[in-house]
């Protein structure tokens, strides 16, 4: 989200220069509950829009076929790893795709390695199980949570590095950061210091497009600015309501427990922008630790085509959504958004727990996944896909203030590059269903293209 006037995000993901705590931990076999089985059919390579093909080549160095194949391989690995961990809880030490796309299953003993190797997977022998690393991370995160904010602020992230069986702490290279006394309860710990046209154009609002919203009426003379976000995935519920899933922090009245109208901006006359719906639900933190909103679309939006299973990328071209997926470390992803359109990257962590602070300074825990796709201010709420499967929506990034991705990539390259926080779609769907009370959102599903191939 960004302010059209103030250009300031009310909520930012933990990143270089932003004081927050990120906990990166394996999700395979634990954590989020799946909302549907993972075996949807994806579009064929020749059905991808040319702008997405360009982004794949530019950002990932991949052909469309390589991208779709690796996305499918990631979901297969996730299913296998979940079963393997359930059967070998003390031996499983993580799973990921290598930069070359090889599926790796990490184990703590040779016998478990033989089982994974017999199933055709590359294995990695690790000294500590995933359960052991997660327990160590929990102890460390509890210690950090007990610190006053001024002492915990230098810690920008905590990551599980499964490949090297260690926790990685990213601490600001400042005086307070150097003085921070780390606990001795973890032996394997590393500290890192860092500085504080190729298809038809459809002129209809859809996922990835811009919307604006405000706490007051757009005609209110005291209104100082409006919030800018991106539509996510078009959805429907059992009652047939046309819905769109976006980011929760995009609702300017979320701290007040209220709703707000959603408009497609008329850039020449903002006060008279057409209203296309309103927030019917917005979640930031809470028991599920998610950041999402449900926008109930009105008749104008439906007539404009927002009840279709598509998201928009560059130059107005669109991508059909064929199902949903779950984040897997190493999986290729692409995102849409009103500021940066199609950009691509890889899942760098399949679980991220971030302490975010609202405009009122209230801390909220958000659970999601990290990727390297460039995300700019205003992209919040936009769709993230792996292949042609809905993976999640954008919550925040370390490049939210950058004017474009070229500058973001240049400026952030010395510090590990761009990093974005996504909120996975399946937990969102599960939470909407669980809290619907049989009303709006009950039986919600992401709209998908039938008979894709």
Backbone torsions as a table, in degrees:
resi	resn	phi	psi	omega
1	UNK	NA	146.2	171.0
2	UNK	-143.2	160.0	176.4
3	UNK	-86.5	130.0	178.7
4	UNK	-62.8	-31.2	178.4
5	UNK	-100.6	-52.7	-175.1
6	UNK	-79.3	-22.0	-179.0
7	UNK	51.7	45.5	-179.4
8	UNK	-131.3	127.1	178.2
9	UNK	-77.9	135.9	178.1
10	UNK	-72.9	-27.9	178.9
11	UNK	-135.1	133.3	178.0
12	UNK	-124.0	150.5	174.0
13	UNK	-75.9	154.7	174.8
14	UNK	-60.9	133.3	-176.8
15	UNK	-164.1	178.6	176.7
16	UNK	-59.0	124.8	179.2
17	UNK	89.9	-5.4	178.1
18	UNK	-116.7	123.4	-176.4
19	UNK	-81.3	105.1	177.2
20	UNK	-161.4	167.2	-178.4
21	UNK	-111.4	127.3	177.5
22	UNK	-114.8	128.4	178.1
23	UNK	-111.1	114.9	-178.6
24	UNK	-104.7	121.4	-177.6
25	UNK	-146.1	152.9	-180.0
26	UNK	-61.5	140.6	177.7
27	UNK	-102.6	-16.8	-171.4
28	UNK	-59.1	118.4	177.1
29	UNK	86.1	0.2	179.4
30	UNK	-155.9	170.0	175.6
31	UNK	92.6	-119.7	-173.2
32	UNK	-66.5	144.8	174.0
33	UNK	-91.0	140.6	179.7
34	UNK	-77.2	143.0	178.4
35	UNK	-96.5	-13.4	177.6
36	UNK	-162.2	159.2	179.0
37	UNK	-63.8	153.1	-178.5
38	UNK	-101.6	86.1	172.1
39	UNK	-157.2	38.3	-179.6
40	UNK	-75.6	155.0	177.8
41	UNK	-83.3	139.6	178.3
42	UNK	-102.8	165.8	175.4
43	UNK	-65.9	157.9	174.7
44	UNK	-76.6	160.1	-174.9
45	UNK	-59.3	-36.3	-177.3
46	UNK	-75.8	-5.0	178.6
47	UNK	-92.5	-6.6	179.0
48	UNK	-75.0	139.4	178.7
49	UNK	-64.8	149.2	-175.2
50	UNK	-59.7	-33.8	179.8
51	UNK	-66.7	-34.5	175.6
52	UNK	-69.7	-39.1	176.8
53	UNK	-60.0	-41.1	177.5
54	UNK	-62.7	-43.6	179.9
55	UNK	-64.1	-38.7	179.1
56	UNK	-62.4	-43.9	179.9
57	UNK	-68.3	-42.9	-177.5
58	UNK	-69.1	-45.7	-171.6
59	UNK	-92.7	-31.6	-174.0
60	UNK	-117.7	-14.4	-175.5
61	UNK	65.3	33.3	-176.3
62	UNK	-117.7	150.9	168.6
63	UNK	-83.8	163.3	177.2
64	UNK	-56.7	-40.4	180.0
65	UNK	-64.3	-42.6	178.3
66	UNK	-62.8	-40.9	179.7
67	UNK	-62.2	-49.3	-178.6
68	UNK	-66.2	-39.5	179.6
69	UNK	-65.0	-42.4	-178.6
70	UNK	-70.4	-35.9	176.2
71	UNK	-62.2	-42.3	178.2
72	UNK	-66.9	-38.7	179.6
73	UNK	-63.9	-35.6	179.0
74	UNK	-63.3	-42.8	179.5
75	UNK	-68.2	-35.5	175.6
76	UNK	-64.1	-42.0	178.6
77	UNK	-63.5	-41.2	-179.6
78	UNK	-61.2	-45.2	179.2
79	UNK	-62.1	-44.1	-179.0
80	UNK	-65.3	-45.3	-177.2
81	UNK	-63.5	-37.0	178.7
82	UNK	-63.0	-43.4	178.1
83	UNK	-67.7	-41.6	-178.4
84	UNK	-63.5	-41.9	-179.8
85	UNK	-66.7	-38.7	179.2
86	UNK	-62.2	-34.8	-178.5
87	UNK	-87.2	-23.8	-178.0
88	UNK	-133.7	63.8	-172.7
89	UNK	-62.3	-30.6	-177.5
90	UNK	-89.3	-10.5	-176.0
91	UNK	-106.6	-19.4	-177.1
92	UNK	-74.7	132.6	-177.3
93	UNK	-127.8	13.7	177.1
94	UNK	126.9	167.6	177.6
95	UNK	-153.6	142.8	-178.3
96	UNK	-161.4	166.1	170.1
97	UNK	-98.6	134.6	177.0
98	UNK	-75.4	167.7	176.7
99	UNK	-56.4	-24.6	177.9
100	UNK	-86.9	-3.4	178.5
101	UNK	92.2	8.6	178.4
102	UNK	-77.0	135.0	178.2
103	UNK	-84.1	123.7	-176.9
104	UNK	-117.8	135.2	172.6
105	UNK	-118.3	119.7	-179.6
106	UNK	-91.4	139.3	-177.6
107	UNK	-137.2	164.4	-178.3
108	UNK	-103.3	-3.8	178.3
109	UNK	-149.9	160.7	-174.3
110	UNK	-66.0	-34.2	-178.6
111	UNK	-63.4	-43.7	177.6
112	UNK	-66.0	-35.5	178.0
113	UNK	-62.5	-37.7	179.0
114	UNK	-64.5	-36.0	179.6
115	UNK	-64.5	-46.5	-179.7
116	UNK	-68.1	-39.3	179.5
117	UNK	-64.9	-36.9	178.7
118	UNK	-64.4	-25.0	178.4
119	UNK	-89.9	4.8	173.9
120	UNK	94.5	13.6	-178.1
121	UNK	-101.9	145.1	171.3
122	UNK	-71.3	140.0	-176.6
123	UNK	-116.7	158.3	179.4
124	UNK	-138.4	125.3	-179.0
125	UNK	-86.3	123.4	-176.7
126	UNK	-121.8	148.1	-179.3
127	UNK	-79.3	-18.7	-174.9
128	UNK	-130.3	136.4	179.0
129	UNK	-73.8	164.7	176.3
130	UNK	-60.6	-38.4	178.9
131	UNK	-62.8	-40.4	179.1
132	UNK	-65.0	-42.9	178.6
133	UNK	-66.7	-38.4	178.7
134	UNK	-65.7	-36.6	177.0
135	UNK	-65.5	-41.2	177.8
136	UNK	-64.9	-40.6	178.5
137	UNK	-63.0	-40.4	179.8
138	UNK	-61.5	-44.3	178.9
139	UNK	-61.5	-43.0	-178.4
140	UNK	-67.9	-42.3	-179.6
141	UNK	-65.7	-35.0	176.8
142	UNK	-65.4	-38.3	178.2
143	UNK	-65.5	-42.8	179.9
144	UNK	-64.5	-40.6	-179.6
145	UNK	-63.6	-24.3	-179.1
146	UNK	-81.3	-10.8	-178.5
147	UNK	-79.1	150.8	170.5
148	UNK	-60.9	152.2	-175.3
149	UNK	-58.5	-36.2	-178.2
150	UNK	-66.9	-23.2	177.9
151	UNK	-89.7	-33.0	-179.4
152	UNK	-82.1	-17.9	-175.8
153	UNK	-55.4	-37.2	-179.8
154	UNK	-65.3	-18.4	-179.8
155	UNK	-84.9	106.9	-177.3
156	UNK	-88.6	-25.8	178.9
157	UNK	-162.9	155.7	170.6
158	UNK	-128.6	125.0	-176.4
159	UNK	-125.7	144.5	169.8
160	UNK	-89.0	119.4	174.5
161	UNK	-99.2	90.1	-175.6
162	UNK	-64.9	-32.8	-177.9
163	UNK	-60.6	-38.7	-179.2
164	UNK	-107.5	8.2	177.7
165	UNK	51.7	54.9	-179.8
166	UNK	-150.6	163.0	171.5
167	UNK	-97.2	140.9	179.6
168	UNK	-116.4	120.7	177.6
169	UNK	-101.6	126.6	175.9
170	UNK	-101.7	112.8	-174.6
171	UNK	-122.0	134.4	-179.2
172	UNK	-59.4	137.8	-179.1
173	UNK	-80.7	69.4	-177.9
174	UNK	-130.5	173.1	177.3
175	UNK	-57.5	-52.7	178.0
176	UNK	-59.3	-35.1	179.2
177	UNK	-64.7	-41.2	178.9
178	UNK	-68.6	-30.3	-176.7
179	UNK	-84.9	-10.0	-176.4
180	UNK	-64.4	124.3	179.1
181	UNK	-88.8	113.2	-179.0
182	UNK	-81.9	145.8	178.3
183	UNK	-68.1	156.1	-178.7
184	UNK	-100.2	14.5	-175.8
185	UNK	-77.0	-11.2	179.1
186	UNK	-121.2	126.0	-179.0
187	UNK	-82.6	-43.2	-176.3
188	UNK	-90.2	84.6	-177.6
189	UNK	-135.6	137.8	179.6
190	UNK	-123.2	135.4	-179.7
191	UNK	-110.3	129.0	178.0
192	UNK	-118.0	128.1	177.5
193	UNK	-93.3	136.9	179.9
194	UNK	-141.0	155.1	177.1
195	UNK	-70.1	135.2	175.3
196	UNK	-43.8	NA	NA
197	UNK	NA	19.6	-177.5
198	UNK	-95.9	10.2	178.9
199	UNK	-154.8	175.3	-178.5
200	UNK	-67.5	139.2	178.2
201	UNK	-93.2	127.6	178.2
202	UNK	-109.1	116.2	-176.9
203	UNK	-86.7	64.6	179.4
204	UNK	-139.3	147.9	176.5
205	UNK	-70.0	142.0	178.4
206	UNK	-162.1	179.8	-179.7
207	UNK	-53.9	136.0	-177.4
208	UNK	96.7	-19.8	179.6
209	UNK	-78.8	165.5	179.6
210	UNK	-77.4	140.6	162.2
211	UNK	-134.4	157.7	176.9
212	UNK	-124.4	154.9	179.4
213	UNK	-152.2	161.4	-179.0
214	UNK	-154.3	153.0	179.6
215	UNK	-71.0	-22.7	179.4
216	UNK	-119.2	169.7	176.6
217	UNK	-61.9	142.4	-177.4
218	UNK	-62.4	-21.0	179.1
219	UNK	-88.9	-3.6	-178.7
220	UNK	-66.0	124.4	-176.8
221	UNK	-68.3	-16.5	179.3
222	UNK	-89.0	-3.0	-179.3
223	UNK	-69.1	122.7	-176.0
224	UNK	-90.8	-23.8	-178.3
225	UNK	-177.3	170.1	178.2
226	UNK	-122.5	156.3	178.0
227	UNK	-88.3	139.7	-178.6
228	UNK	-116.6	124.6	177.7
229	UNK	-138.9	-174.3	-178.6
230	UNK	-123.7	141.5	173.2
231	UNK	-65.9	146.2	177.2
232	UNK	-103.2	-122.9	-174.2
233	UNK	-94.4	129.4	173.3
234	UNK	-69.1	138.2	-173.1
235	UNK	-143.3	171.8	174.3
236	UNK	-144.6	157.7	176.5
237	UNK	-115.5	-177.0	-174.8
238	UNK	-62.4	-26.8	179.8
239	UNK	-86.0	-1.4	179.1
240	UNK	85.2	12.6	177.5
241	UNK	-67.0	135.6	175.5
242	UNK	-83.1	120.0	-173.9
243	UNK	-129.2	159.2	171.4
244	UNK	-133.8	134.8	179.5
245	UNK	-97.5	121.6	180.0
246	UNK	-132.7	-160.2	-178.0
247	UNK	-89.0	141.3	-179.7
248	UNK	-67.0	-37.8	-176.5
249	UNK	-71.0	-6.1	176.6
250	UNK	-74.3	-19.5	177.4
251	UNK	-74.2	112.3	-175.5
252	UNK	-67.9	-13.4	-179.5
253	UNK	-107.2	17.4	-174.8
254	UNK	-63.5	-36.4	-179.8
255	UNK	-69.2	-20.6	180.0
256	UNK	-97.4	0.0	179.6
257	UNK	71.6	20.6	-177.5
258	UNK	-112.7	-179.0	179.7
259	UNK	-106.6	-178.5	176.7
260	UNK	-160.5	147.8	178.1
261	UNK	-72.8	157.3	179.1
262	UNK	-120.8	133.2	-176.4
263	UNK	-125.8	150.8	164.5
264	UNK	-88.8	121.4	-169.8
265	UNK	-67.3	135.3	167.3
266	UNK	-98.0	98.5	-169.8
267	UNK	-63.8	-22.5	179.0
268	UNK	-86.0	-18.6	-176.9
269	UNK	-152.5	74.5	-174.5
270	UNK	-53.6	-45.1	-177.9
271	UNK	-58.2	-25.8	-179.0
272	UNK	-104.8	27.8	175.4
273	UNK	-64.7	138.7	-178.7
274	UNK	-70.8	133.3	178.0
275	UNK	-80.7	132.8	-178.4
276	UNK	-119.3	1.7	178.9
277	UNK	162.2	-166.5	178.5
278	UNK	-155.3	159.0	178.1
279	UNK	-70.0	120.7	174.8
280	UNK	-97.0	-18.5	179.1
281	UNK	-158.3	140.9	176.0
282	UNK	-146.2	130.0	-177.3
283	UNK	-125.9	131.4	174.2
284	UNK	-137.5	104.4	-175.4
285	UNK	84.3	-133.3	179.3
286	UNK	76.0	-171.7	-176.4
287	UNK	-57.2	-37.4	-177.9
288	UNK	-86.3	-9.4	178.6
289	UNK	54.4	50.6	-177.9
290	UNK	-118.9	165.1	175.2
291	UNK	-129.7	96.5	179.6
292	UNK	-153.5	160.5	173.6
293	UNK	-136.3	156.3	173.0
294	UNK	-115.9	117.8	178.2
295	UNK	-99.4	120.7	175.6
296	UNK	-84.6	116.4	-175.8
297	UNK	-82.4	143.2	180.0
298	UNK	-93.1	-177.9	-175.9
299	UNK	-62.5	-35.4	178.6
300	UNK	-60.6	-42.1	179.9
301	UNK	-66.1	-43.2	179.9
302	UNK	-63.3	-43.7	178.9
303	UNK	-64.0	-25.3	179.0
304	UNK	-84.0	-6.9	175.2
305	UNK	105.4	15.0	-178.3
306	UNK	-82.8	9.1	173.9
307	UNK	-101.3	26.5	-178.1
308	UNK	-109.9	152.2	-176.8
309	UNK	-83.1	57.7	-175.5
310	UNK	-134.0	153.4	168.9
311	UNK	-128.1	151.1	-176.1
312	UNK	-101.3	144.2	174.4
313	UNK	-116.5	-135.9	-175.5
314	UNK	-76.0	148.9	175.0
315	UNK	54.8	26.0	175.1
316	UNK	83.6	-2.4	179.8
317	UNK	-73.8	157.6	-172.8
318	UNK	-126.1	158.4	177.3
319	UNK	-125.3	128.6	177.4
320	UNK	-79.8	137.8	178.6
321	UNK	-93.1	132.7	-174.1
322	UNK	-114.3	-3.7	-179.9
323	UNK	169.1	-165.2	178.1
324	UNK	-124.4	160.5	-177.5
325	UNK	-141.7	174.5	177.0
326	UNK	-121.7	149.5	-178.0
327	UNK	-69.3	136.9	176.7
328	UNK	-134.5	129.0	179.6
329	UNK	-56.1	127.5	-178.9
330	UNK	95.5	-9.6	-179.1
331	UNK	-72.9	142.6	176.7
332	UNK	-76.9	142.0	179.1
333	UNK	-138.4	153.9	171.4
334	UNK	-134.3	151.8	-178.6
335	UNK	-131.9	156.2	171.9
336	UNK	-113.8	163.4	179.0
337	UNK	176.4	153.9	-173.2
338	UNK	-67.6	-24.3	-176.5
339	UNK	-91.4	-43.8	-172.7
340	UNK	-114.2	0.3	179.9
341	UNK	50.4	-135.0	-179.0
342	UNK	-77.3	120.7	166.4
343	UNK	-136.5	154.2	-174.6
344	UNK	-130.4	160.9	178.4
345	UNK	-169.9	-158.9	179.0
346	UNK	-126.4	150.7	171.6
347	UNK	-67.6	119.3	-179.2
348	UNK	-96.8	-17.4	174.8
349	UNK	-158.5	130.3	-176.1
350	UNK	-88.3	0.2	170.2
351	UNK	-144.2	126.6	176.8
352	UNK	-132.0	127.9	173.5
353	UNK	-116.6	114.3	-171.3
354	UNK	-118.1	134.5	172.3
355	UNK	-88.0	109.0	179.2
356	UNK	-106.7	152.7	-179.3
357	UNK	-118.2	127.1	-179.7
358	UNK	-75.0	176.8	179.4
359	UNK	-60.5	-27.3	178.5
360	UNK	-86.0	0.4	178.8
361	UNK	83.8	14.2	179.0
362	UNK	-85.2	132.2	-179.1
363	UNK	-81.4	133.7	177.7
364	UNK	-128.9	136.1	175.8
365	UNK	-91.4	124.2	179.4
366	UNK	-117.7	133.1	179.8
367	UNK	-110.7	128.8	180.0
368	UNK	-160.3	-145.6	177.9
369	UNK	-138.7	157.3	-178.9
370	UNK	-106.9	143.8	174.3
371	UNK	-139.6	167.0	-179.3
372	UNK	-96.9	4.5	179.3
373	UNK	-66.6	134.5	179.4
374	UNK	-68.2	129.6	179.6
375	UNK	-133.0	130.3	-176.3
376	UNK	-109.9	169.7	175.7
377	UNK	-58.6	133.5	-176.5
378	UNK	99.7	-16.5	178.6
379	UNK	-79.8	-9.9	-178.6
380	UNK	-52.8	134.9	179.8
381	UNK	90.8	-14.1	-178.2
382	UNK	-68.8	161.4	-173.8
383	UNK	-79.3	139.5	172.5
384	UNK	-117.2	129.3	-178.7
385	UNK	-123.9	154.6	169.1
386	UNK	-123.9	114.2	-166.2
387	UNK	69.3	-125.2	173.0
388	UNK	-114.9	22.5	-179.2
389	UNK	-99.9	138.5	176.4
390	UNK	-67.9	121.1	-179.0
391	UNK	-105.0	-40.8	-178.3
392	UNK	178.0	-172.1	177.5
393	UNK	-122.9	153.8	-178.0
394	UNK	-76.6	132.5	176.7
395	UNK	-107.3	-41.2	-178.9
396	UNK	-174.3	179.0	-179.4
397	UNK	-162.9	172.5	176.4
398	UNK	-89.8	3.1	-179.1
399	UNK	-117.0	21.9	-172.7
400	UNK	-63.8	-24.1	-178.3
401	UNK	-96.8	-3.2	-178.0
402	UNK	-72.9	146.0	179.7
403	UNK	-74.9	-25.2	179.0
404	UNK	-160.9	167.7	-175.6
405	UNK	-72.8	-27.8	177.4
406	UNK	-61.3	-46.9	178.9
407	UNK	-69.1	-38.7	179.4
408	UNK	-60.5	-45.3	-179.2
409	UNK	-64.8	-37.4	179.9
410	UNK	-68.8	-46.9	-175.4
411	UNK	-71.6	-32.2	-175.0
412	UNK	-96.5	-6.1	-179.2
413	UNK	-54.8	-41.4	179.7
414	UNK	-67.2	-14.1	-175.7
415	UNK	-114.9	25.7	176.2
416	UNK	98.7	0.4	177.1
417	UNK	85.4	-174.8	-178.8
418	UNK	-71.2	146.9	178.8
419	UNK	-140.1	133.8	-178.3
420	UNK	-125.2	149.1	176.7
421	UNK	-105.0	120.9	176.2
422	UNK	-112.5	149.9	176.8
423	UNK	-108.6	119.0	-172.7
424	UNK	-65.4	142.5	-172.0
425	UNK	-71.3	-36.2	-175.5
426	UNK	-65.8	-43.9	174.3
427	UNK	-62.4	-33.7	176.6
428	UNK	-62.1	-49.3	179.9
429	UNK	-60.2	-41.9	-179.9
430	UNK	-63.8	-40.0	-179.1
431	UNK	-70.7	-39.2	177.3
432	UNK	-60.6	-44.8	179.6
433	UNK	-63.0	-45.3	-175.1
434	UNK	-66.7	-27.7	-175.8
435	UNK	-106.7	5.8	-175.6
436	UNK	-74.5	-25.9	-176.9
437	UNK	61.6	25.1	-179.0
438	UNK	81.2	0.6	-179.1
439	UNK	-96.1	-144.7	-178.3
440	UNK	-56.9	130.8	-178.1
441	UNK	96.9	-13.5	178.1
442	UNK	-65.4	129.6	-178.5
443	UNK	74.0	25.4	-176.3
444	UNK	-66.4	140.9	174.1
445	UNK	-141.5	148.8	172.9
446	UNK	-74.6	133.8	178.3
447	UNK	-66.4	132.0	-179.6
448	UNK	-130.9	159.1	179.0
449	UNK	-83.0	121.6	-179.6
450	UNK	-73.9	152.4	174.5
451	UNK	57.7	36.2	178.3
452	UNK	-72.5	150.1	177.8
453	UNK	-169.0	NA	NA
